[in-house]
Amino acid sequence: MYRFLLIVVCSVLGAGIAVAGTEGMASDPRTITVALDGSGDFSSIQEAVDSAGKGDTVLIKAGLYRQDLTIHSKEKVKIVGAGVEQVVLQGRGEMVGVLHVGKWPYGATDIEISGLTINEHGGHALGIFNGNRIVLRQLHVKGMVFSQQVQDVRIEDCIIGGSETTGAHFSDSQAVLVGNFIHDNDYGINVTGKSSVRLEHNIITRSLFEAVVIGDQSAAVLVNNTLVKNGGGATFLGASQIEAMGNILSFNKVGFLIAPSSQMKAGYNLLFNGEADYMRVGSPNRPAPELKVNSDIFADPRFVDAEQDDFHLRPDSTLLNMGGFSHLGALPPRRSPSIK
């Protein structure tokens, strides 16, 4: 009898060990396909995302998707479209914005979205709320990108334009924007609250008002950006703290507009603007040539073709190897024998 009990106990313990050994083991990452014609796993992007687990990729095939999408309570999920010219997220017109990452009080972590176009509804296109480590890459956003209380957002190689308010707004958020083309908005980028942003190698053009506004208690680093053909270049308000180095601000009405309460460290910026390169905020604003920095350059940047939005420097540009930068502004010289 004792032998029988020993065998039973050992069998139970062995089963328990086997079960315990499988706990916490992640399943292999999956690729979940979305296709409107029924050839994928889902025809609804929302259903595909809802089914995704940690490490999964949702692959969206070509099509015009009259769908909204909310991503929340998800971790380490990729949303990959077939390409900005092939996948359009149109929305149903039932909520403000078409794509939301995070949803109060739920967030989202380690989310990557790439390769699609997002249209706007109600003035917003894409909202990020209460999230961490969000990457937006190679998107065409036709409307506002709005971020509130998010950390480690990276927006890279995107086109953002056509907003009647702001191209990208950050409130109490931390973000890096690299290599984006931001165009035809009322304001290009607006930063408020206690945000921290880094803007690098971005082109911001044809804003009705300022290309960049940094306000409240926010901190910002602007390095190698081209702010061109806007109502204003960069405005620093409130108790903001700014570092602006190696940028080109040209063909705007005003270059830098600076509040007395803000703190700015600047160097090796090219300024070539219509009304003033430096102004102090006031009633009215006043020119402030005393703010000019010794390393500033005041000259036409000589873009390849500013009228056609080609803001590469000409091959014979003098804006190379200055202040530790290989070139000033967002784009290097275009080396083409056709340029005279």
MOPE-V788491 format. One record per pair of residues at least 24 apart in sequence whose ideal C-beta (glycine too) atoms are under 7 Angstrom apart, sorted by the first residue. I is the first residue (numbers start at 0). J is the second residue. If there is no record, write none. Layout:
I | J
I | J
This chain:
25 | 53
25 | 54
26 | 52
28 | 54
28 | 55
28 | 56
29 | 55
30 | 56
30 | 58
31 | 55
31 | 57
31 | 58
32 | 58
32 | 60
33 | 57
33 | 58
33 | 59
33 | 60
34 | 60
35 | 62
44 | 68
48 | 78
51 | 76
59 | 86
59 | 115
61 | 85
61 | 86
62 | 86
63 | 87
63 | 89
64 | 88
64 | 89
65 | 89
65 | 91
66 | 90
66 | 91
67 | 91
67 | 93
67 | 94
67 | 97
68 | 98
69 | 99
69 | 102
70 | 100
70 | 107
70 | 110
71 | 101
71 | 102
71 | 105
71 | 106
71 | 107
72 | 105
73 | 107
73 | 110
74 | 108
74 | 109
75 | 109
76 | 110
77 | 111
78 | 112
79 | 113
79 | 114
80 | 113
80 | 114
80 | 115
81 | 114
82 | 114
83 | 114
83 | 115
83 | 116
83 | 137
83 | 138
83 | 139
86 | 114
86 | 115
86 | 116
87 | 116
87 | 118
88 | 115
88 | 116
88 | 117
88 | 118
89 | 118
90 | 118
90 | 120
92 | 120
95 | 120
95 | 121
95 | 123
96 | 120
96 | 121
96 | 123
96 | 124
96 | 125
96 | 126
97 | 124
98 | 125
99 | 126
99 | 128
100 | 127
100 | 130
100 | 133
101 | 127
101 | 128
101 | 129
101 | 130
102 | 128
103 | 128
103 | 129
104 | 129
106 | 130
106 | 131
108 | 132
111 | 136
112 | 138
113 | 137
113 | 138
116 | 141
117 | 141
118 | 142
119 | 143
122 | 163
122 | 164
127 | 152
143 | 168
146 | 170
146 | 172
146 | 174
147 | 171
147 | 172
148 | 172
154 | 179
160 | 184
165 | 189
169 | 194
169 | 196
170 | 194
176 | 201
186 | 212
187 | 211
187 | 229
190 | 214
190 | 217
190 | 219
191 | 215
191 | 217
192 | 217
193 | 217
198 | 224
199 | 223
200 | 224
200 | 329
201 | 329
202 | 310
202 | 329
203 | 229
204 | 228
204 | 229
204 | 308
205 | 229
206 | 230
209 | 233
209 | 234
212 | 236
213 | 239
213 | 241
214 | 239
215 | 239
221 | 246
223 | 324
223 | 328
223 | 329
224 | 329
225 | 310
225 | 328
225 | 329
225 | 330
226 | 251
227 | 305
227 | 310
231 | 256
232 | 272
235 | 261
235 | 263
236 | 261
236 | 280
237 | 261
243 | 268
245 | 322
245 | 324
245 | 327
246 | 328
247 | 300
247 | 327
247 | 328
248 | 272
249 | 300
250 | 305
253 | 278
256 | 280
256 | 284
257 | 290
265 | 292
266 | 292
266 | 294
266 | 322
267 | 294
267 | 321
267 | 322
267 | 324
267 | 327
268 | 295
269 | 296
269 | 298
269 | 300
269 | 318
269 | 327
270 | 295
270 | 297
271 | 297
271 | 298
271 | 299
271 | 300
294 | 322
300 | 328
303 | 333
303 | 338
313 | 338
314 | 338
